[in-house]
């Protein structure tokens, strides 16, 4: 998940012959030279969704002489953030962090964790400490966080017209999450070399943002309930384009979606509806807080008019924040697939999209409207798994799972998306379903064996 990927530190390489400890057993605490191996073992536990096992390793490492090392703190905070576990970053790292001894990298991770958790005061405190270091090379990024705290999280009208409940100070606490890989890929990390497209050379970096719903201002109570069709589409469309461009030869792509943090903690979080389109100032906020350079940002809006759906997409060049191209489309239920396929093709042609060579051959879905529902369902379950959203915000999971299962035999992509959706629904205890017929391929068989 891209937003969490921003936390990631440089990953230590395993030592010769090093193996992770068995599940349920703390990694042995050996000499200082084994610290990197233990951190790698903890990361593998996170990837296996064994948070308690990873925390046991981290606590032992932090209790020893290595617990005051800058590289250890930034690696732990980075790996926890990359796996979506934000509260442990605050609990384990914040009490130990000293900017003078440990440098700014861990502090930046802490700021992002506090922002994601909706704690603007704590984020501001760490930001003040980092400003006090007087590091000129950090100034642009620190000013970006300052803007994010002051405007995106605190200002009543910030967040491109976000609608939702207010925090204790009357201001909505809004966080952005950038999804940096196909949303259905999460859970298939051991198969990354077989699924993800290899990247190299000078890449164009593009972000697709959650679409606005002009004039729509649902109540906080409504936002805490299951998402409706338009809200799902407002997030699924950028996920679809980001997925497509992640399999392009010359692009690195992310999708940006928003949530609102509840004052009572993650159980009170809910999705956000943007009631007006993103402004250039909002784009600056995304650029400044994203953590990597962006070349293009695609924003837009989605509405229902006379029973038809209308979408507008705007392509912005980040340099100078210039609007370069506008696409629009309108569809009825009867021609949704044809119109969405044409819109998708027009965007690909304008951006000079070409497929990357990869073991997994990405295929544009022949039924894009149904595919958008699968992506929306995958995002909801992923955010629920990461405790970003409570399950009460999800549409009926059993129906989504059945629909995805009915299409799982059609292609490798549909099968992989169904398998991760099914595994996540089962893990969260939200839905059980017998395995549907799958597309036949070695990759799909490997994914089936991995996910169970």
C-alpha positions in Angstrom: 0.0 0.0 0.0 1.6 3.2 -1.2 0.7 5.4 1.7 2.3 2.9 4.0 5.1 2.2 1.5 6.3 5.8 2.2 7.3 4.6 5.6 9.5 1.9 4.3 13.2 2.1 5.1 15.9 0.5 3.1 15.4 -3.2 3.7 18.3 -5.1 5.3 19.6 -8.1 3.5 19.5 -11.4 5.3 22.7 -12.8 6.6 24.2 -15.9 5.1 22.0 -18.9 6.0 19.7 -16.9 8.2 16.2 -18.2 8.7 13.1 -16.7 10.3 12.1 -18.0 13.7 9.2 -20.5 13.7 5.8 -19.0 14.0 4.8 -18.3 17.6 8.4 -18.3 18.9 10.4 -15.2 19.5 13.5 -14.8 17.3 16.6 -15.5 19.3 18.5 -12.5 20.5 22.1 -13.0 19.4 25.1 -10.8 18.9 24.9 -7.4 17.4 25.7 -8.8 14.0 22.4 -10.7 13.9 20.2 -7.6 14.3 19.5 -7.3 10.6 18.6 -11.0 10.4 16.1 -10.5 13.3 14.6 -7.5 11.6 14.2 -9.5 8.4 12.5 -12.3 10.4 10.1 -9.7 11.9 9.3 -8.4 8.5 8.6 -11.9 7.2 6.2 -12.3 10.1 4.4 -9.1 9.2 4.1 -10.4 5.6 2.6 -13.6 7.1 0.1 -11.5 9.0 1.7 -12.5 12.3 1.8 -9.1 14.1 2.2 -10.5 17.6 5.2 -12.5 16.5 6.8 -9.5 14.8 6.2 -7.3 17.8 7.9 -9.9 20.0 11.0 -9.7 17.8 10.9 -5.9 17.8 10.5 -5.6 21.6 13.5 -7.9 22.1 15.7 -5.9 19.6 14.7 -2.6 21.2 15.4 -3.9 24.7 19.0 -4.6 23.7 22.0 -2.5 22.7 20.6 -2.1 19.2 17.5 -0.4 20.5 19.1 3.0 20.3 20.4 2.7 16.7 19.0 5.0 14.1 18.9 2.3 11.4 16.9 0.0 13.7 14.3 2.6 14.5 13.8 3.6 10.9 13.5 0.0 9.8 11.0 -1.0 12.4 8.8 2.1 11.8 9.1 1.6 8.1 8.2 -2.1 8.1 5.2 -1.5 10.5 4.0 1.4 8.3 4.4 -0.6 5.1 2.3 -3.4 6.5 -0.4 -1.0 7.8 0.2 -1.3 11.5 0.3 2.3 12.6 -0.5 2.2 16.3 2.6 0.0 17.1 4.8 2.7 15.5 3.6 5.2 18.0 3.8 2.7 20.9 7.3 1.3 20.2 9.1 4.1 18.5 7.8 7.4 19.7 9.0 7.0 23.3 12.5 6.1 22.1 12.9 8.7 19.3 15.5 11.4 19.8 16.0 13.6 16.7 19.5 14.6 17.6 20.7 10.9 18.0 18.5 9.2 15.5 18.2 11.7 12.7 15.1 12.8 10.7 14.1 9.6 8.9 12.3 8.0 11.9 10.7 11.3 12.7 9.3 11.5 9.2 7.8 8.1 9.7 6.3 9.1 13.0 4.7 12.2 11.5 3.1 10.1 8.8 1.8 7.6 11.3 0.3 10.4 13.4 -1.3 11.9 10.3 -2.8 8.6 9.3 -4.1 8.1 12.8 -5.6 11.6 12.8 -3.4 12.9 15.6 -2.5 16.4 14.3 -1.1 17.6 17.7 1.4 14.8 17.9 2.4 15.2 14.3 2.9 18.9 14.9 5.1 18.2 17.9 7.4 15.9 15.9 7.4 18.4 13.0 8.6 21.2 15.3 11.5 18.9 16.5 12.6 18.3 13.0 12.4 21.9 12.0 14.7 22.6 15.0 17.4 20.4 13.4 18.0 23.2 10.8 18.5 20.8 7.9 18.1 22.8 4.7 17.6 19.6 2.6 14.5 18.8 4.6 12.8 22.1 4.4 10.6 21.5 1.4 9.3 18.2 2.8 8.8 19.6 6.3 6.9 22.6 4.9 4.8 20.0 3.0 3.9 18.3 6.2 3.2 21.6 7.9 0.7 22.4 5.1 -0.9 18.9 5.5 -1.3 19.3 9.2 -2.6 22.9 9.0 -4.9 22.5 6.0 -5.6 18.9 5.2 -6.2 17.8 8.8 -7.3 21.0 10.6 -8.9 23.5 8.2 -12.7 23.0 8.1 -12.8 23.4 4.3 -9.6 21.4 3.6 -9.5 18.1 1.8 -11.1 19.2 -1.5 -14.5 19.6 0.0 -14.5 16.5 2.2 -17.8 15.7 3.9 -17.9 14.0 7.3 -17.9 14.3 11.0 -15.7 16.7 12.9 -13.0 16.1 15.5 -13.0 17.5 19.0 -11.9 20.9 17.6 -14.7 21.0 15.0 -12.4 20.2 12.1 -12.5 17.0 10.1 -9.5 14.7 10.5 -8.8 13.5 7.0 -6.0 11.2 5.9 -5.0 10.1 2.4 -3.9 6.6 1.5 -2.0 5.9 -1.7 -2.3 2.4 -3.1 0.9 1.7 -5.0 0.2 -1.8 -6.4 -2.9 -3.4 -7.8 -5.2 -3.6 -4.8 -5.9 -7.3 -5.4 -2.2 -8.0 -5.3 -1.8 -7.6 -1.5 -1.6 -11.1 0.0 0.4 -12.3 -3.0 3.7 -10.7 -2.1 5.7 -14.0 -2.4 4.6 -14.1 -6.0 5.7 -10.5 -6.8 8.3 -11.5 -9.4 5.6 -13.5 -11.2 2.9 -10.8 -11.0 4.3 -7.3 -11.0 5.8 -5.7 -14.0 9.6 -5.1 -13.8 10.5 -1.4 -13.8 13.6 0.4 -14.9 15.0 3.6 -16.4 13.3 7.0 -16.2 9.7 6.4 -15.2 6.8 8.8 -15.3 5.1 8.9 -11.9 1.3 9.3 -12.0 -1.3 9.5 -9.3 -5.1 8.9 -9.8 -7.1 10.5 -7.0 -10.5 9.6 -5.6 -13.2 11.3 -7.7 -15.4 14.0 -6.2 -19.2 13.7 -6.0 -20.2 17.3 -6.6 -22.9 18.6 -4.3 -23.1 15.4 -2.3 -22.7 15.9 1.5 -23.7 12.7 3.3 -24.0 12.7 7.1 -21.3 11.2 9.2 -23.8 8.5 10.2 -24.4 7.6 6.5 -20.6 7.4 5.9 -20.2 5.0 8.7 -22.7 2.6 7.0 -22.1 0.4 3.9 -20.8 2.4 0.9 -23.2 3.1 -1.9 -22.6 2.5 -5.6 -21.3 6.0 -6.4 -19.0 6.2 -3.5 -17.5 2.8 -4.4 -17.1 3.9 -8.0 -15.4 7.2 -6.9 -12.6 5.0 -5.5 -12.7 2.1 -7.8 -12.1 4.1 -11.0 -8.8 5.6 -9.9 -7.8 2.1 -8.6 -8.5 0.7 -12.1 -6.4 3.3 -13.9 -3.6 3.0 -11.3 -3.6 -0.8 -11.8 -3.5 -0.4 -15.5 -0.6 2.0 -15.4 1.3 -0.1 -12.9 1.6 -2.6 -15.7 2.9 0.0 -18.2 6.5 0.0 -19.3 7.2 3.7 -18.6 4.9 4.5 -15.6 4.9 4.1 -11.8 1.3 4.6 -10.6 -0.6 5.1 -7.4 -4.2 5.6 -6.5 -5.1 8.1 -3.7 -8.2 7.5 -1.5 -9.3 9.2 1.6 -10.7 8.3 5.0 -11.7 10.3 8.1 -10.3 9.4 11.5 -12.7 9.0 14.3 -12.0 10.7 17.7 -12.6 7.3 19.4 -10.0 5.5 17.3 -10.0 3.3 14.2 -13.4 1.9 15.0 -14.8 5.4 14.4 -13.1 5.9 11.1 -15.1 6.1 7.9 -14.6 6.9 4.2 -14.7 10.4 2.9 -16.8 11.9 0.1 -15.3 14.9 -1.7 -18.1 17.3 -2.4 -16.0 19.4 -4.9 -13.2 18.6 -7.2 -9.6 18.9 -6.1 -8.0 22.3 -6.4 -4.4 23.1 -7.3 -3.8 23.7 -3.6 -5.0 20.1 -2.8 -2.7 18.8 -5.5 0.2 20.6 -3.9 -0.7 18.9 -0.6 -0.6 15.5 -2.3 2.7 16.3 -4.0 4.3 17.5 -0.8 3.2 14.6 1.4 3.5 11.8 -1.1 7.1 11.2 -0.4 8.1 10.7 -4.1 8.1 13.0 -7.1 5.0 13.0 -9.2 4.9 13.9 -12.9 1.1 13.7 -13.4 -2.0 13.7 -11.3 -5.5 12.7 -12.6 -8.4 14.1 -10.7 -12.1 14.3 -11.6 -15.7 14.0 -10.6 -18.6 11.5 -10.8 -22.3 12.1 -10.6 -25.6 10.6 -11.5 -27.9 12.6 -13.8 -31.3 11.4 -15.0 -30.3 7.9 -14.2 -27.0 8.0 -16.1 -23.5 8.2 -14.7 -21.3 11.1 -15.7 -17.6 11.1 -15.1 -15.0 13.8 -15.8 -11.2 13.2 -15.6 -8.6 15.9 -15.6 -4.9 15.3 -16.3 -2.6 17.7 -14.5 1.1 18.1 -15.2 2.7 18.6 -11.8 5.3 20.9 -13.1 3.5 24.2 -12.9 0.3 22.4 -11.9 -1.2 22.8 -15.4 -4.3 21.1 -16.5 -3.4 19.3 -19.8 -6.4 17.3 -20.8 -10.1 16.7 -19.9 -11.9 13.5 -20.6 -15.6 13.0 -20.0 -18.1 10.1 -20.5 -21.7 9.3 -19.8 -23.2 5.8 -19.5 -26.4 4.1 -18.7 -26.5 0.5 -17.3 -27.1 -0.9 -20.7 -23.9 0.5 -22.3 -21.6 0.9 -19.2 -19.0 -1.6 -20.4 -18.7 -0.1 -23.8 -18.4 3.5 -22.6 -16.0 2.7 -19.8 -13.8 0.7 -22.1 -13.7 3.6 -24.6 -12.8 6.1 -21.8 -10.1 3.8 -20.6 -8.7 3.4 -24.1 -8.7 7.2 -24.6 -6.8 7.8 -21.4 -4.2 5.1 -22.3 -3.8 6.6 -25.8 -3.3 10.2 -24.6 -0.8 9.1 -21.9 1.1 6.8 -24.4 0.5 3.7 -22.4 2.2 0.6 -23.5 2.3 -2.8 -21.6 5.4 -3.8 -19.8 7.0 -7.2 -20.4 6.2 -9.4 -17.5 5.5 -13.0 -16.6 1.9 -12.0 -15.9 0.3 -10.6 -19.0 -2.1 -7.8 -17.9 -5.4 -7.9 -19.9 -7.8 -5.0 -20.0 -11.1 -6.5 -18.5 -13.8 -7.1 -21.0 -16.5 -6.2 -18.4 -15.1 -3.1 -16.7 -18.2 -2.3 -14.7 -18.1 -5.6 -12.9 -14.3 -5.3 -12.5 -14.8 -2.0 -10.8 -17.0 -3.7 -8.2 -14.3 -6.2 -7.6 -11.7 -3.5 -7.1 -14.0 -1.6 -4.7 -14.7 -4.7 -2.7 -10.9 -5.5 -2.6 -10.1 -2.0 -1.3 -12.7 -2.1 1.4 -11.6 -5.5 2.8 -7.9 -4.4 2.5 -8.6 -1.3 4.6 -10.6 -3.2 7.1 -7.8 -5.7 7.5 -5.4 -2.8 8.1 -7.8 -1.3 10.7 -8.1 1.8 8.6 -11.9 1.3 8.3 -14.3 -0.8 10.4 -16.2 -3.6 8.6 -19.5 -1.6 9.1 -18.3 0.6 6.2 -18.3 -2.3 3.7 -21.0 -3.3 1.3 -22.3 -6.9 1.7 -19.2 -9.0 1.5 -21.0 -12.3 0.6 -22.5 -10.7 -2.5 -19.2 -9.2 -3.7 -17.5 -12.5 -3.1 -20.1 -14.4 -5.1 -19.9 -12.0 -8.0 -16.1 -12.2 -8.1 -16.3 -15.9 -7.9 -18.7 -16.1 -10.9 -16.0 -14.4 -13.0 -12.9 -16.1 -11.6 -12.6 -18.6 -14.4 -12.5 -15.8 -17.0 -8.9 -14.7 -16.7 -5.8 -14.9 -14.5 -6.5 -11.4 -13.1 -10.1 -12.2 -12.2 -8.9 -15.4 -10.5 -6.2 -13.7 -8.5 -8.5 -10.9 -7.4 -11.1 -13.5 -6.3 -8.6 -15.5 -4.3 -7.3 -12.5 -2.4 -10.8 -11.2 -1.8 -11.9 -14.6 -0.6 -8.9 -15.0 1.7 -9.3 -11.6 3.2 -13.1 -12.1 3.8 -12.4 -15.4 5.5 -9.6 -14.0 7.7 -11.8 -11.1 8.8 -14.7 -13.5 9.5 -17.0 -11.7 7.2 -17.9 -14.3 4.6 -17.2 -18.0 3.8 -17.6 -19.5 0.4 -16.6 -22.7 -1.4 -13.8 -22.2 -3.9 -15.2 -21.1 -7.3 -13.9 -22.4 -10.6 -10.7 -20.6 -11.5 -8.8 -19.8 -14.6 -6.2 -22.5 -15.2 -2.6 -21.4 -15.1 0.5 -22.2 -13.0 0.3 -18.7 -11.5 -3.3 -19.1 -10.3 -2.4 -22.5 -8.9 0.5 -21.0 -7.0 -1.8 -18.2 -5.6 -4.4 -20.8 -4.6 -1.7 -22.8 -2.7 -0.4 -19.7 -1.1 -3.7 -18.4 0.2 -5.3 -21.7 1.1 
